[in-house]
């Protein structure tokens, strides 16, 4: 399972992967211990010729103690994971760093549209540039994204980046990410949003700076004749 994770593309992806691995180790340990104990009980108390099964209710207080002990253990593990993951959560979800580019992400059954601002940083003008199902970004830059939905709840998910965010109708939700290599990567909706949910896909296209600038200029020329 640890080898099944996709490529790690962002600066915060290793921290998220480490949390996933920690959760795998903890749950894997308890799975092996409890399943091993279950197998032991099946073998130890299996049906035998000449013996009759006996059922005992046991001491109620002892049973309550077992419940309390395991509840405390699970609560402790939960609080430990919250503590370990708190900084990563804050870095990804709460503390927006200074970014190089801002892109507006618009979700709609069953499409993604991305808007790049005009020279004044505005998205609601004819000079803004739009891209259908293709999110182009320059490598190594911090990208500020503003996410919104025109209809229902969607989920903006970049698996290689390790960024996942619900996109809510009538709300503007901020997020950010960066990348460390060029290439074409996955972009999907990770929230069941209707009968066409499975085809609500796109691509994250990470380019070097010149390729990105050339693409942006070509889109500008295509949509506005080159004058912005």
C-alpha positions in Angstrom: 0.0 0.0 0.0 2.9 2.4 0.8 4.2 1.9 -2.7 0.8 2.5 -4.3 0.9 6.3 -3.6 1.1 8.4 -6.8 4.1 10.6 -7.6 4.9 13.3 -5.0 4.6 16.6 -6.8 4.3 19.4 -4.2 6.4 20.7 -1.4 3.9 19.5 1.2 3.2 16.1 -0.4 5.9 14.3 1.6 4.4 15.6 4.9 1.0 14.2 3.9 2.6 10.9 2.7 4.3 10.6 6.1 1.0 11.0 7.9 -0.6 8.4 5.6 2.3 6.0 6.3 1.9 6.6 10.1 -1.8 5.8 9.9 -1.0 2.6 7.8 1.5 1.5 10.4 -0.8 2.0 13.4 -3.9 0.4 11.7 -1.7 -2.4 10.3 -0.3 -3.2 13.8 -3.8 -3.4 15.3 -5.0 -5.4 12.4 -2.3 -8.0 12.7 -2.7 -8.2 16.5 -6.5 -8.5 16.6 -6.7 -10.8 13.6 -4.0 -13.0 15.2 -5.9 -13.0 18.4 -9.1 -14.0 16.6 -7.3 -16.9 14.9 -5.9 -18.0 18.2 -9.4 -18.0 19.7 -10.9 -20.0 16.8 -8.2 -22.6 17.2 -8.1 -22.7 21.0 -11.9 -22.9 21.4 -12.8 -24.9 18.3 -15.4 -27.7 18.6 -14.0 -30.9 20.0 -15.5 -34.4 20.4 -16.7 -35.2 23.8 -16.9 -31.6 25.1 -19.8 -29.3 25.5 -19.6 -25.5 25.0 -20.1 -23.4 28.1 -21.2 -19.8 28.1 -20.3 -17.5 30.9 -21.4 -13.9 31.3 -18.3 -13.0 33.3 -17.8 -10.0 35.6 -19.6 -6.9 34.2 -17.1 -4.6 35.8 -14.2 -6.4 34.2 -15.9 -6.0 30.8 -16.4 -2.3 31.4 -12.7 -1.9 32.3 -11.8 -3.5 29.0 -14.0 -1.0 27.1 -12.6 1.9 29.0 -9.0 0.8 28.4 -9.5 0.4 24.6 -11.4 3.7 24.5 -8.6 5.5 26.1 -6.0 3.9 23.8 -8.0 4.9 20.7 -8.6 8.4 22.0 -4.8 8.8 22.7 -4.0 7.6 19.2 -6.5 10.0 17.7 -5.1 13.0 19.6 -1.6 11.9 18.7 -2.5 11.9 15.0 -4.2 15.3 15.3 -1.1 16.7 16.9 1.3 15.2 14.3 -0.9 16.4 11.4 -1.8 19.8 12.8 1.1 21.7 11.3 0.7 20.1 7.9 -3.1 20.9 7.9 -2.3 24.5 8.8 0.4 24.8 6.1 -1.9 23.5 3.4 -5.4 24.6 4.4 -5.0 27.7 6.7 -1.8 29.6 6.1 -1.9 30.9 2.5 1.7 31.9 1.6 2.6 34.7 -0.8 1.9 33.3 -4.3 3.1 34.0 -7.8 -0.1 33.4 -9.7 -3.8 33.3 -8.9 -6.2 31.1 -10.8 -10.0 30.9 -10.4 -11.3 27.3 -10.5 -15.0 27.0 -11.5 -16.8 23.7 -11.1 -20.0 22.8 -12.9 -21.8 19.6 -13.7 -19.7 18.0 -15.2 -16.8 20.3 -16.2 -13.9 22.3 -14.9 -13.1 25.8 -16.2 -10.0 27.8 -15.1 -9.8 31.6 -15.3 -6.6 33.6 -15.4 -6.9 37.3 -14.5 -6.3 40.3 -16.7 -3.3 42.6 -16.1 -5.2 44.3 -13.2 -5.8 40.9 -11.5 -9.5 40.8 -12.2 -11.4 37.7 -13.4 -14.8 39.3 -14.2 -13.6 41.3 -17.2 -13.5 40.4 -20.9 -9.7 40.5 -20.8 -9.5 37.5 -18.4 -8.4 34.2 -20.0 -10.2 30.9 -19.6 -9.1 27.3 -20.0 -11.5 24.4 -20.3 -10.4 21.3 -18.3 -6.8 22.2 -18.5 -5.1 23.9 -15.5 -1.7 25.3 -16.7 0.9 26.4 -14.2 4.6 27.1 -14.2 6.8 24.7 -12.4 8.3 25.8 -9.1 5.8 28.6 -8.5 3.3 28.9 -5.8 -0.3 28.9 -7.2 -3.1 30.6 -5.4 -6.5 29.0 -6.4 -9.9 30.4 -5.7 -12.5 27.7 -6.0 -16.2 27.9 -6.5 -19.1 25.9 -7.9 -22.1 27.0 -10.1 -24.4 24.2 -9.0 -23.7 21.4 -6.5 -20.8 20.4 -4.2 -17.8 19.2 -6.1 -14.3 18.2 -4.9 -11.2 19.6 -6.5 -8.5 16.8 -6.3 -4.9 16.8 -7.6 -3.6 13.4 -6.5 0.0 14.0 -7.3 -0.1 17.3 -5.5 -2.0 15.8 -2.5 -4.4 18.7 -2.7 -8.1 17.9 -2.1 -10.8 20.5 -1.4 -14.6 20.5 -1.5 -15.9 23.2 -3.8 -19.1 24.7 -2.6 -21.8 26.6 -4.5 -22.0 30.3 -4.0 -18.7 30.3 -2.0 -15.2 31.3 -2.8 -12.7 29.0 -1.2 -9.0 29.7 -1.2 -6.2 27.2 -1.6 -2.6 26.9 -2.8 -0.1 24.5 -4.2 3.3 24.3 -5.9 5.0 21.8 -8.1 8.5 20.5 -8.5 8.6 19.0 -12.0 7.0 19.5 -15.4 4.5 17.1 -16.9 0.9 16.3 -17.3 -0.9 15.1 -14.2 -4.4 14.1 -13.0 -7.2 16.4 -12.0 -10.6 14.9 -11.0 -13.8 15.6 -9.1 -13.7 13.4 -5.9 -17.2 14.1 -4.8 -20.2 12.2 -6.3 -22.0 15.1 -8.0 -24.4 13.5 -10.3 -24.8 10.9 -13.1 -21.8 12.4 -15.0 -19.4 12.5 -12.1 -17.0 10.0 -13.5 -16.3 12.1 -16.6 -15.7 15.3 -14.6 -11.9 15.1 -15.2 -9.2 17.4 -16.4 -5.4 17.7 -16.5 -2.9 19.6 -14.5 -0.3 20.8 -17.0 3.0 21.9 -15.4 5.2 23.8 -17.8 8.5 25.5 -17.6 8.2 29.3 -17.4 8.7 30.0 -21.1 6.2 27.3 -22.2 3.7 28.6 -19.7 4.2 32.2 -21.0 3.8 31.1 -24.6 0.6 29.2 -23.7 -0.8 32.2 -21.9 0.1 34.4 -24.9 -1.5 32.0 -27.3 -4.7 31.8 -25.3 -4.8 35.6 -25.1 -4.4 35.9 -28.8 -7.1 33.2 -29.4 -9.6 34.9 -27.1 -8.8 38.6 -27.5 -6.6 39.0 -30.5 -3.5 39.3 -28.4 -4.5 42.6 -26.8 -5.1 42.4 -23.0 
